[in-house]
Amino acid sequence: MLRTGDYFGERSLLTGAPRAASISALTQMEVVRLGCEEFLEFIQKYPHVRDNFDLVAYERHEQTKVARTTPETRDDIQGILTEIQMILNTN
């Protein structure tokens, strides 16, 4: 679940690999699309930011590997549904 100010797609921008996930919005949102060239210019201009992108990309990749091999329990599903309902109720 992403929140205001979060980003996605960093792994593809960092590695050139095809995207690994899709997202769906629960509420209205604004999205800024950043192309590969713009992204590379940005991290060259602000190299200290690159470490954060690398860390997020690595953590998300690891979470995805675990998620694909670990079946969700009823509690997991209920927790996800509860969180979605809370988001919808606050917007």
C-alpha positions as CSV (number, residue, x, y, z in Angstrom):
1,M,0.0,0.0,0.0
2,L,1.4,3.3,-1.1
3,R,0.7,6.6,0.6
4,T,0.8,10.3,-0.4
5,G,4.3,11.1,-1.6
6,D,5.3,7.4,-2.2
7,Y,6.7,6.3,-5.6
8,F,6.8,3.1,-7.6
9,G,8.6,1.8,-10.7
10,E,12.1,2.6,-9.3
11,R,13.4,-0.9,-10.0
12,S,12.8,-0.6,-13.7
13,L,14.4,2.8,-13.9
14,L,17.4,1.6,-11.9
15,T,18.0,-1.7,-13.7
16,G,16.2,-1.3,-17.1
17,A,14.2,-4.4,-16.3
18,P,10.6,-4.7,-17.3
19,R,8.2,-3.5,-14.7
20,A,7.5,-6.1,-12.0
21,A,4.1,-4.9,-10.7
22,S,0.9,-3.1,-11.4
23,I,-0.9,-0.7,-9.1
24,S,-4.5,0.3,-8.6
25,A,-5.7,3.4,-6.9
26,L,-8.3,3.2,-4.2
27,T,-8.9,7.0,-4.3
28,Q,-8.4,9.8,-6.8
29,M,-4.7,10.6,-7.2
30,E,-2.2,12.6,-9.2
31,V,0.7,10.8,-10.8
32,V,3.9,12.2,-12.2
33,R,5.5,10.1,-14.8
34,L,9.3,10.3,-14.9
35,G,11.1,8.8,-17.9
36,C,14.4,7.0,-17.8
37,E,16.4,10.0,-19.1
38,E,14.9,12.4,-16.5
39,F,15.4,9.9,-13.7
40,L,19.1,9.3,-14.6
41,E,19.6,13.1,-14.8
42,F,18.0,13.5,-11.4
43,I,20.1,10.9,-9.6
44,Q,23.3,12.3,-11.3
45,K,22.4,15.7,-10.0
46,Y,21.5,14.3,-6.5
47,P,23.6,11.2,-6.1
48,H,22.8,10.9,-2.4
49,V,19.2,10.1,-3.3
50,R,20.4,7.1,-5.4
51,D,21.1,5.1,-2.2
52,N,17.5,5.5,-1.0
53,F,16.1,4.4,-4.4
54,D,18.5,1.4,-4.4
55,L,17.4,0.4,-0.8
56,V,13.7,0.7,-1.6
57,A,14.1,-1.2,-4.9
58,Y,16.0,-4.0,-3.0
59,E,13.4,-4.2,-0.2
60,R,10.5,-4.3,-2.5
61,H,12.1,-7.0,-4.6
62,E,12.7,-9.1,-1.5
63,Q,9.2,-8.6,-0.3
64,T,7.9,-9.7,-3.7
65,K,9.9,-12.9,-3.6
66,V,8.5,-13.7,-0.1
67,A,5.0,-12.8,-1.1
68,R,5.1,-15.1,-4.1
69,T,6.1,-18.1,-2.0
70,T,4.1,-17.5,1.1
71,P,0.3,-18.1,0.9
72,E,-1.8,-15.4,2.5
73,T,-3.8,-16.3,5.6
74,R,-7.3,-15.2,6.4
75,D,-5.8,-12.8,8.9
76,D,-3.5,-11.3,6.2
77,I,-6.5,-10.8,3.9
78,Q,-8.7,-9.4,6.6
79,G,-5.9,-7.0,7.6
80,I,-5.5,-5.8,4.0
81,L,-9.3,-5.3,3.7
82,T,-9.5,-3.4,7.0
83,E,-6.6,-1.1,5.9
84,I,-8.4,-0.4,2.5
85,Q,-11.6,0.3,4.3
86,M,-9.9,2.8,6.7
87,I,-8.3,4.6,3.7
88,L,-11.7,4.8,1.9
89,N,-13.4,6.1,5.0
90,T,-10.8,8.9,5.6
91,N,-11.1,10.2,2.0
